[in-house]
């Protein structure tokens, strides 16, 4: 097999397929980059295209040997994604050993990128739905309260009246504690022993009048009413 001829023919075919998306860097050995992106979804604004630029270097015995491959630029692809894509391309290279394989490798890579883009979209939709649910729950928590119905209003009113009644009773008890003290007159009227005390003193002859206390009464001026 004329490896140089095989490689040149494949490079020319790739240039006709990828046009401006392909850039030839050198021919000894053949080295070039090809830009590939996932399919577009113009009708879905949330869809994000995954893209990558693949750098190939053909060894002297390509296509009997696997070309050197790496990703030099990417968009919307994680490190894990690029690792999986390169692993897939190496597996495809082993299966297509001895044949022109670059287009096959890039086709497999593009299919995987389509899957990744769809998965990213699904994750984004899930996140949006989750945020919507959280927002709705938050809004509901703010707006929600105990709705006023006839039943719970009457229950509240009964409790309120009960508390008011208890409060009034406590007020009466407090007021009564100060008003239960009897006046001197009430004590005198209610206690018969007090009524008879002065009389007992007089009957017993124990009461003595100091007449000197009344000697100066004639000197006092009393106004006529």
BAKE-111842 format. One line per 10 residues: number of its first residue (from 0); their letters; for each residue z, x, y of N, C-alpha, C. Coordinates in steps of 0.02 Angstrom, whole numbers, plus 50000, padded with zeros to 5 digits. Layout:
REM BAKE-111842
NUM = a = Z/X/Y/Z/X/Y/Z/X/Y; ...
***
This chain:
REM BAKE-111842
0 = xxxxxxxxxx = 50000/50042/49940/50000/50000/50000/50000/50044/50062; 49958/50026/50110/49956/50062/50174/50007/50028/50220; 50068/50056/50222/50123/50025/50260/50107/50020/50335; 50076/50072/50363/50060/50072/50434/50011/50016/50451; 49961/50006/50408/49913/49953/50419/49946/49884/50413; 49987/49876/50363/50022/49813/50353/50066/49796/50413; 50100/49847/50438/50144/49836/50495/50105/49818/50558; 50049/49854/50570/50009/49840/50629/49982/49769/50627; 49957/49748/50571/49930/49680/50565/49984/49627/50577; 50043/49640/50551/50097/49590/50560/50118/49587/50634
10 = xxxxxxxxxx = 50122/49645/50666/50141/49645/50737/50091/49607/50779; 50026/49616/50764/49974/49580/50802/49980/49504/50791; 49995/49485/50729/50003/49413/50715/50064/49385/50751; 50117/49423/50753/50177/49400/50788/50164/49392/50863; 50126/49437/50892/50111/49433/50964/50071/49369/50980; 50027/49350/50934/49987/49289/50946/50029/49226/50938; 50084/49232/50901/50127/49173/50890/50178/49166/50947; 50212/49221/50964/50268/49217/51011/50248/49233/51084; 50188/49260/51094/50162/49272/51162/50213/49307/51207; 50232/49274/51262/50278/49306/51310/50349/49314/51284
20 = xxxxxxxxxx = 50365/49279/51230/50432/49285/51202/50440/49349/51161; 50386/49387/51152/50389/49449/51114/50375/49508/51160; 50413/49561/51150/50403/49622/51188/50402/49682/51140; 50346/49718/51140/50340/49778/51097/50370/49837/51134; 50416/49871/51101/50450/49927/51132/50417/49993/51111; 50397/49999/51049/50365/50060/51024/50328/50047/50960; 50284/50095/50940/50243/50087/50879/50257/50140/50827; 50296/50190/50842/50311/50242/50792/50387/50257/50793; 50425/50221/50757/50409/50162/50716/50400/50101/50760; 50375/50049/50729/50367/49987/50766/50437/49959/50784
30 = xxxxxxxxxx = 50442/49944/50849/50505/49916/50875/50488/49862/50926; 50518/49805/50919/50502/49749/50965/50559/49699/50966; 50558/49658/51018/50607/49603/51023/50570/49537/51027; 50602/49485/51000/50573/49418/51001/50629/49369/51020; 50613/49327/51070/50660/49277/51094/50650/49212/51055; 50705/49183/51030/50702/49121/50991/50758/49075/51017; 50741/49011/51021/50792/48963/51041/50788/48901/50997; 50842/48864/50996/50844/48801/50957/50799/48749/50990; 50784/48697/50953/50741/48644/50980/50773/48611/51040; 50730/48588/51086/50753/48553/51146/50769/48481/51130
40 = xxxxxxxxxx = 50815/48452/51170/50830/48381/51167/50833/48356/51239; 50775/48344/51267/50771/48324/51338/50804/48257/51351; 50809/48215/51301/50838/48148/51311/50914/48148/51307; 50943/48206/51293/51016/48211/51287/51042/48264/51335; 51069/48244/51392/51091/48294/51441/51150/48336/51418; 51186/48312/51368/51244/48350/51343/51224/48404/51294; 51162/48401/51270/51139/48450/51221/51128/48518/51255; 51154/48571/51224/51146/48638/51250/51107/48681/51200; 51053/48710/51224/51009/48751/51181/51045/48816/51162; 51039/48833/51099/51062/48899/51076/51003/48947/51075
50 = xxxxxxxxxx = 51012/49006/51099/50956/49054/51102/50981/49124/51086; 50934/49166/51065/50950/49236/51050/50887/49278/51054; 50896/49340/51071/50841/49388/51070/50854/49437/51012; 50806/49439/50965/50813/49481/50905/50775/49545/50915; 50807/49599/50897/50776/49666/50901/50762/49690/50830; 50698/49704/50816/50678/49728/50750/50651/49800/50756; 50667/49838/50705/50637/49905/50698/50613/49910/50626; 50548/49923/50617/50519/49926/50550/50525/49997/50523; 50552/50003/50463/50558/50069/50430/50489/50091/50404; 50485/50153/50384/50420/50180/50361/50393/50142/50302
60 = xxxxxxxxxx = 50437/50116/50259/50414/50083/50198/50419/50006/50202; 50427/49981/50263/50425/49909/50271/50355/49884/50254; 50346/49829/50218/50393/49777/50201/50430/49784/50134; 50424/49843/50102/50461/49851/50040/50535/49862/50055; 50552/49879/50115/50621/49887/50135/50637/49837/50190; 50702/49824/50198/50724/49776/50249/50720/49807/50319; 50693/49770/50368/50691/49797/50436/50761/49800/50466; 50770/49844/50514/50834/49846/50550/50834/49787/50600; 50889/49752/50602/50892/49691/50643/50958/49690/50681; 50953/49666/50743/51013/49654/50783/50997/49603/50837
70 = xxxxxxxxxx = 51050/49574/50863/51042/49524/50917/51066/49557/50982; 51021/49560/51031/51037/49595/51093/51057/49548/51149; 51042/49484/51144/51061/49435/51195/51068/49368/51161; 51113/49328/51186/51124/49263/51155/51152/49214/51206; 51147/49150/51189/51174/49097/51232/51199/49040/51188; 51261/49017/51202/51292/48962/51164/51300/48979/51090; 51309/49042/51077/51323/49065/51009/51385/49108/51010; 51429/49096/50962/51490/49135/50957/51477/49198/50916; 51524/49243/50916/51518/49303/50874/51511/49285/50800; 51548/49234/50781/51544/49211/50712/51474/49184/50697
80 = xxxxxxxxxx = 51445/49148/50745/51378/49121/50735/51327/49178/50725; 51330/49229/50768/51281/49283/50763/51290/49321/50697; 51352/49329/50675/51364/49362/50611/51332/49323/50554; 51342/49257/50555/51313/49214/50503/51237/49215/50504; 51208/49215/50564/51135/49216/50570/51106/49281/50542; 51136/49337/50560/51112/49401/50535/51120/49406/50460; 51175/49379/50434/51185/49380/50362/51131/49339/50326; 51115/49281/50355/51062/49239/50327/50995/49275/50328; 50979/49310/50382/50915/49346/50388/50911/49403/50337; 50966/49436/50324/50966/49490/50274/50954/49462/50205
90 = xxxxxxxxxx = 50984/49405/50191/50973/49373/50126/50900/49353/50118; 50870/49326/50171/50799/49307/50169/50754/49369/50162; 50775/49424/50193/50736/49486/50187/50735/49510/50115; 50792/49506/50082/50795/49529/50012/50750/49485/49968; 50748/49420/49983/50707/49374/49943/50632/49383/49955; 50614/49410/50014/50543/49416/50032/50521/49489/50033; 50556/49531/49997/50538/49602/49996/50466/49611/49971; 50429/49656/50005/50360/49670/49987/50309/49627/50024; 50332/49579/50065/50287/49535/50102/50304/49538/50176; 50255/49521/50218/50270/49515/50290/50323/49460/50299
100 = xxxxxxxxxx = 50378/49478/50332/50435/49432/50330/50465/49414/50397; 50443/49446/50451/50478/49435/50515/50476/49361/50536; 50418/49329/50529/50413/49259/50549/50459/49216/50505; 50463/49232/50440/50507/49195/50395/50580/49203/50415; 50598/49265/50433/50667/49278/50453/50685/49240/50517; 50639/49240/50565/50652/49205/50628/50653/49129/50618; 50613/49104/50572/50613/49032/50558/50680/49010/50529; 50707/49051/50484/50773/49037/50456/50827/49040/50509; 50820/49090/50554/50869/49097/50608/50866/49036/50654; 50807/49012/50670/50800/48954/50714/50830/48892/50682
110 = xxxxxxxxxx = 50818/48882/50617/50848/48824/50583/50924/48826/50587; 50951/48886/50578/51024/48892/50583/51048/48879/50654; 51011/48901/50703/51029/48889/50773/51026/48815/50790; 50978/48779/50761/50975/48707/50771/51038/48673/50744; 51060/48696/50685/51121/48668/50656/51181/48683/50701; 51184/48743/50727/51240/48762/50771/51240/48721/50835; 51180/48711/50864/51175/48671/50925/51198/48599/50913; 51179/48571/50856/51200/48503/50840/51275/48499/50829; 51302/48550/50796/51374/48551/50785/51412/48558/50851; 51385/48601/50896/51416/48608/50962/51417/48542/50999
120 = xxxxxxxxxx = 51361/48504/50993/51357/48440/51027/51408/48391/50999; 51416/48390/50933/51464/48346/50902/51535/48363/50924; 51550/48428/50927/51616/48449/50949/51628/48428/51022; 51577/48435/51062/51583/48416/51132/51595/48341/51139; 51558/48301/51099/51568/48229/51101/51639/48211/51079; 51663/48246/51027/51732/48232/51004/51783/48249/51058; 51772/48305/51092/51818/48324/51146/51816/48274/51203; 51756/48250/51220/51750/48200/51273/51786/48136/51254; 51776/48114/51191/51809/48053/51169/51885/48062/51168; 51908/48121/51148/51980/48135/51147/52008/48132/51217
130 = xxxxxxxxxx = 51972/48163/51265/51995/48162/51335/51996/48090/51362; 51946/48051/51343/51944/47981/51365/52004/47943/51338; 52019/47953/51274/52076/47919/51244/52142/47939/51279; 52149/48004/51292/52209/48028/51325/52215/47998/51395; 52158/47995/51430/52158/47966/51498/52176/47892/51496; 52148/47856/51447/52162/47785/51441/52236/47773/51423; 52262/47814/51378/52333/47807/51359/52378/47822/51419; 52359/47874/51457/52399/47891/51516/52397/47835/51567; 52338/47808/51579/52330/47753/51627/52369/47691/51603; 52366/47678/51539/52401/47621/51511/52476/47629/51518
140 = xxxxxxxxxx = 52499/47691/51507/52571/47705/51513/52596/47695/51584; 52553/47713/51633/52572/47705/51703/52574/47631/51723; 52523/47595/51702/52516/47525/51723/52559/47476/51683; 52574/47495/51622/52609/47448/51578/52682/47440/51600; 52708/47382/51590/52778/47366/51602/52794/47304/51563; 52857/47280/51567/52874/47219/51531/52844/47159/51567; 52799/47123/51535/52768/47065/51569/52820/47010/51580; 52816/46977/51638/52863/46923/51654/52839/46858/51622; 52879/46832/51577/52865/46768/51545/52924/46722/51557; 52914/46657/51542/52968/46609/51550/53028/46629/51508
150 = xxxxxxxxxx = 53015/46651/51447/53068/46669/51400/53110/46727/51425; 53076/46783/51442/53116/46840/51462/53146/46832/51532; 53116/46787/51574/53146/46774/51639/53211/46735/51631; 53209/46683/51588/53270/46644/51576/53325/46687/51545; 53305/46732/51502/53354/46778/51472/53385/46822/51524; 53342/46848/51569/53368/46889/51623/53414/46849/51669; 53393/46786/51685/53432/46744/51731/53500/46729/51701; 53503/46714/51636/53567/46700/51604/53613/46760/51606; 53586/46819/51594/53625/46880/51597/53650/46893/51667; 53605/46881/51716/53624/46890/51786/53680/46843/51806
160 = xxxxxxxxxx = 53675/46778/51787/53727/46729/51804/53793/46747/51771; 53789/46771/51709/53851/46791/51674/53886/46848/51710; 53847/46897/51732/53876/46953/51768/53905/46931/51835; 53870/46885/51869/53896/46860/51932/53962/46823/51922; 53967/46783/51869/54028/46746/51854/54085/46793/51840; 54072/46844/51800/54124/46893/51784/54146/46929/51847; 54099/46943/51892/54116/46977/51954/54162/46934/51997; 54146/46868/52001/54188/46823/52040/54258/46818/52011; 54262/46815/51944/54328/46811/51912/54369/46873/51926; 54336/46930/51924/54372/46992/51939/54396/46993/52012
170 = xxxxxxxxxx = 54356/46965/52057/54375/46962/52127/54436/46917/52137; 54437/46860/52102/54494/46814/52107/54557/46846/52080; 54551/46882/52026/54609/46916/51998/54636/46967/52046; 54591/47005/52077/54612/47055/52125/54645/47023/52185; 54617/46968/52211/54646/46933/52268/54712/46902/52249; 54717/46875/52189/54778/46843/52168/54836/46890/52161; 54822/46953/52145/54875/47002/52136/54913/47014/52200; 54878/47007/52256/54912/47018/52320/54944/46955/52347; 54917/46896/52325/54943/46833/52352/54999/46804/52309; 55013/46834/52252/55066/46807/52209/55136/46825/52234
180 = xxxxxxxxxx = 55141/46868/52283/55206/46885/52312/55230/46826/52355; 55289/46799/52339/55317/46742/52376/55348/46765/52441; 55344/46720/52492/55377/46734/52556/55452/46721/52548; 55488/46741/52600/55561/46730/52598/55578/46656/52593; 55540/46616/52629/55552/46544/52628/55539/46515/52559; 55482/46539/52527/55466/46515/52460/55520/46535/52410; 55544/46597/52417/55598/46619/52373/55660/46576/52382; 55675/46560/52445/55734/46520/52461/55727/46449/52432; 55666/46421/52440/55656/46353/52416/55653/46349/52340; 55627/46402/52311/55619/46401/52237/55682/46423/52201
190 = xxxxxxxxxx = 55724/46462/52233/55784/46489/52198/55846/46452/52224; 55874/46408/52183/55932/46368/52204/55993/46410/52217; 55996/46468/52187/56055/46511/52197/56058/46535/52268; 55997/46543/52299/55995/46566/52368/56018/46510/52415; 55999/46448/52396/56019/46391/52438/56095/46386/52443; 56128/46398/52388/56201/46388/52384/56241/46450/52402; 56207/46505/52416/56243/46567/52428/56286/46564/52491; 56254/46537/52547/56293/46534/52609/56351/46485/52603; 56337/46430/52570/56389/46380/52561/56447/46408/52522; 56429/46448/52472/56483/46477/52430/56525/46525/52470
200 = xxxxxxxxxx = 56491/46560/52516/56528/46607/52557/56578/46569/52602; 56554/46511/52631/56597/46472/52676/56655/46441/52638; 56638/46414/52578/56691/46381/52538/56743/46431/52517; 56721/46491/52504/56769/46542/52481/56809/46571/52538; 56792/46552/52602/56829/46577/52659/56816/46649/52674; 56760/46674/52649/56747/46745/52660/56709/46757/52723; 56683/46704/52757/56643/46714/52816/56688/46712/52878; 56688/46764/52916/56728/46769/52977/56681/46778/53036; 56697/46742/53091/56655/46745/53151/56688/46788/53203; 56650/46836/53229/56676/46879/53282/56663/46844/53348
210 = xxxxxxxxxx = 56717/46814/53378/56710/46774/53439/56690/46816/53498; 56702/46881/53496/56684/46925/53553/56609/46928/53564; 56570/46913/53512/56497/46915/53518/56472/46860/53564; 56511/46808/53575/56489/46751/53614/56521/46747/53683; 56563/46797/53702/56600/46795/53764/56554/46798/53825; 56500/46834/53823/56457/46844/53882/56401/46794/53887; 56400/46742/53848/56346/46693/53849/56342/46657/53914; 56402/46649/53952/56401/46613/54015/56365/46650/54069; 56357/46716/54062/56324/46756/54113/56248/46756/54105; 56222/46728/54050/56150/46729/54037/56117/46671/54073
220 = xxxxx = 56059/46685/54104/56020/46634/54138/55969/46604/54090; 55969/46541/54079/55922/46508/54036/55875/46466/54078; 55813/46473/54071/55764/46435/54109/55756/46366/54078; 55753/46318/54123/55743/46249/54098/55672/46240/54077; 55659/46208/54019/55591/46196/53996/55561/46139/54037
***
